[in-house]
């Protein structure tokens, strides 16, 4: 008897394939990679190459020696995980810490659940959060852009705009006074700011978003929901007290909001299937991010917000489902 077998997500159609879409996302990340190399030079190159190669190696080794199944390293998913992991780390991180992050991302975040299509959480963020909790000092030493182009481990470091704002407000300073210590919005937009290598240049990430939308690799729902909810929530807070809460533009152009909204939250496996579910998911990420940034202990909250909402995806998919083909809608009772 013939039976319909449905494999785990991601599901693709219209002549697409998982491999094609994975490499499409990698191409979309090229502008952000170029910006990272421009601002952080040697350190960005070393961190990126190490993360990508170690993620590919660990996926191959786990499949060959532990799971004993066919290797999937050519589908691009392991390389993409390594690239995103590198984009979420300082560009002066020691090699051994990068390799540990790759092992956690692939071994725990992905392969322990059965590989691509079965992981409930974004693997790169699993690795990043593990490193942040385990090595908080190394993960919060941020090289200064331009000044660190020819350096790696001995790169000069400085505070990120988010940490400057967080510490300054905690010490009783006003937003207007702190903005004088932070790069201008133009510099933040083009990437001349401290932070993880792949998150600093908003313009490069937006170019990647445009490419993926044109190629229909992703839809607009999650990025717009995340960015829009962050803008609305921080805008309300700023209107209530502009000297205690930074404005929306500051929050959108600093930290990992753009990288998270465009490339991390849109992961095929760990995000909802229905458009309405994607919007709910994106709003949740935006709200949690702002709550952590403004009221929590960490200056940044994107990674935690995405992982938290990853956990809600099965629930969202259960209650927000597209109508099944052929389903008859019952009329409402009078």
N, C-alpha and C positions, 0 to 999 in steps of 0.2 A: 504494500500500500504506500502511495506517495504521500509524504508529509511535508508541510511547509516548515522549513527551518529558518528561524530568525537569529542572526548573529548579534553580538553586542554592538553598541554604538562605537565609533561614529558610523552613521549610514549616509551614503552619498548616492547621487543619481545624475542623470543627464550626461553620461559619459565621463563624469569625474571619477577620481579614485582617491583613496586615503593618501597614497604616495604623492599624487599631483597636488593635492591641497596642502600637505605638509611642506613640500618644497615651495609652494606658493607663499606660505606664511614666512618661510625663511627669506625669500626674495623681498617680501615686504619689510623685513627687518634690516635690510642692507643699508638704507639711509641712516637708521639709528646706529648701526655698527660703524658707519663712516664718521658720524659725529663723535662717537665714543673714541675712535682712533685719533681723530683730529684734536680733541680736547685733552685726552689722557695718554695718548701715544703708546709707548712700549708696554706700560702696565695693562692697558685695555687689550692689547694683542695677546699678551701672555695669559691673562685670565680667561679670555674667550677661547683660545686654542686649547688650553688645559681642560676647561669645562666640557667642551664639545667632545674632545678625544676620550676623556675619561667616562663620559656618559655612554658613548658608543661602545667602548670597551666593556663596561660593566653589563650593559644589556646583552652583548654577545656572550660574555663569560657565564652569566646567570642562565641564559637559555641553553647553552651548550653543556655545562657541567652540572647544573642543578635541575632545571626543568626538562632538559634533554628533548627539546623540540626545535623546530626549524627557526633559524635566525631571522629576525625582522629588522636588522639594523639598516637595511637599504631603503626602508619606507620613509626615512627622514624624521621619524618621531623622536628618536634618541638624540639626533643632532639638534633638533629644535629645542628639546628639553635642556640640553647643554647650553645653547645660545641664550635662552631665556634665563637660565640660572646665572650665567655670566653677567647678563644685563642687570641682575638684581643684587650684585655684589660690588664692594669697593674694588677699584682697579689696582690696589696694592696688597691684596690678600695673598698670604703665603700659599704655595702650591699644594701643600699637604691638606690645608683646610678646604681648598677648592675640590680636591679629590674626595674628601670625606663627604662634602655636600653633594657631589655627583653620585656617590654610592647610595646615600640616603634617598636622593631624588629617584634614581632608577630602581634600586633594590627594595626600598620600603614604599615609596610613593607610587610606583608603577608595577614592578614585576611581582611583588608579594600579593597583589590582587589578581594576577593572571595576565598582566601585560596590557597593551593598548586596547582600549575599549572596555576595560573592566575597572579601571582605577577611579574611585569616587572623588579624589582630590587632585588638584593640579600638581604634577610631580615636581616641577621646578620650584613651586612655592613651598612644598613640603621640605625640600632641601634647603631653601633659603631660610625658612623659619627655624628649622633645626639648628642651622649655623648661628642665627641671631641669638637663640637662647643659649647655645653651648659656648659660643665665642663672642660675647657681647662687645668686648673691647676691640678686637680685630675687625668686627663687622660694622663698627661705627667710627672708624678712622678714615676720613674721606680725603683723598688727594685733591689738591687745588687744580682746577682746569688750567690748561696752557703751561703753567709753571711745572707740571709734572710730566710733560711729554717725553722727556728722555730718561725718566726715572722709573723705578719699579718699587722695590721694598723701601727705599729711602726717599720716596716722594714726599714733598712738603704737604702737610694736611691742614684742614680747617673745618669749621662747622658748616653744616648745610643751612640753607634758609629756614627750613622747618625747625631745626634745633635752635637756631638763633631766636626765632619767634617764640618757641616754647619756653626756653629758659628766660628770655627777657620778660615775658608776661608773668611768669612765676615770680620774678624779682620785682614786680610792680611797675615795669616800664610800659609805656603806651605803644599802641600799634604804629602810630605815625612816627614816633621816635625810632622804633625798631626798623621800619621800612628804609630809613636812611643808612642802615648797616647792611642792607640786603641788595644784591644786584637788581638793576632795573627790570621792569617787565619785558623789555626788548631783549635784554641779555638772557633772562630766564627762558624766553620763547625760543631763542636760538641755541641755548645750551651752555652758556658761559657761567656755570654755577657748580658748586660741589654736590655730590650725590653718587648713586650707583651709575656705572658707566653707560648703561643703555637707557636710562630714564631722563637724562638731563635735557635733551633737545626736543621740545614739544613739536617743533615744525617737522622734524624727521619722522616722528611717530605718526603725525597727522598725514604725511605723505604715504606712509605704510598703510594707514587706514583707508585712504582714498584708493590705493591700488587693490586692496582686498575687497572693497565694495564694488569696484568696477569689474573685477574678476569673479565676483559673487562667491568668494571664499567664506565670507561671513555676511551677516545682515547688520543693519544699523541699530537694532533694538538694544543690545547690551551696551555698546559704547555710549549711545545717546542717553540711556537710562542712568548709567553710572555718572557720566560727566554732568548731566542735567540735574540729578539729585544732589550731587556735591555742590553745584553752583547755587541751587535754590536754598539748600539748608544753610550753607555758609553766608549766603546773601541775607537771609532772615536774621541770623545772628549779628551780622555786621550792621544791619539797619537798627537793631535793638541797642547795640553799644559799639560804635565804630572804633573806639579806643581800646576795647577789650577783645575784639574778635576781628581777625584779618578778613579781607574781602574775598569774594569768589575767585577773582583772577589770580590772587596769590596762591590759593589752594589748588587751582587747576594746573598752574605752571610749575609747582614745586613737588618734589617727591615722586611717587610712583603712580599717581592718578591716571595719567595718560597711558603709560605702559600697561598698567593693570587693566584699565577699561578696554583697551584696544587689543592687547595680545594675551593677557593672562585670563581674564574673566571669560573670554570667548572660546576657550578650549572646548573642542567638540564634545569630549567625553564627560566633562564635569560641569557642563552648563545645561539648562533646560532645553527641551525639544520644541515647545510651542512658543510662538511669538509673545503671547500674553505672559507666559511663564518667564521668558527672557527679560521682559520689562520689570516684573516683580523682583526677579533675581538681581538685576542691575540696580534698582532703587535700594534694595537691601544692602548691597555692597557700598553704595554711595553714602547712605545714612550711617552705617557702622564705621566707615572710614572717618567721617567727620566726628562722630562721637569719640572715637579713640584719639584722634588728633587734638580735639579741643578739650575734652574732659578726662582723657586717660593719661597714663604715665608715659606712654611712648609718643614721640613727635610724629610718627608715621603709623598708619593703620591699614593700608591697602592690602598687604599680604594676609593679615589676620582676617580682614573683612571678606576677602574672596574665599579663603578656606572655610570660614564659618558658613557662608552661603552655599559653598559646594556641598556641605552636609545637609542643607535643606533641599537640594535639587530633587531627590526622589519624592519628597513630600509635595513639592511644587508640581512635578510631572504627574503625580497622582490626581491632584485636584484641579489642575489647569491643563486639560487635554484638548487637542483639536477634535472636532466631530468626526467620528468614524465614517468611512465611505459607505453610503447606503443606509446610514442610521436615520430613523424616522423620529423627528422631534415631536414630542407630545405637547399638545396645547395646554396652556396654563388653565387651572381650574378657576371657575368663576367665584 
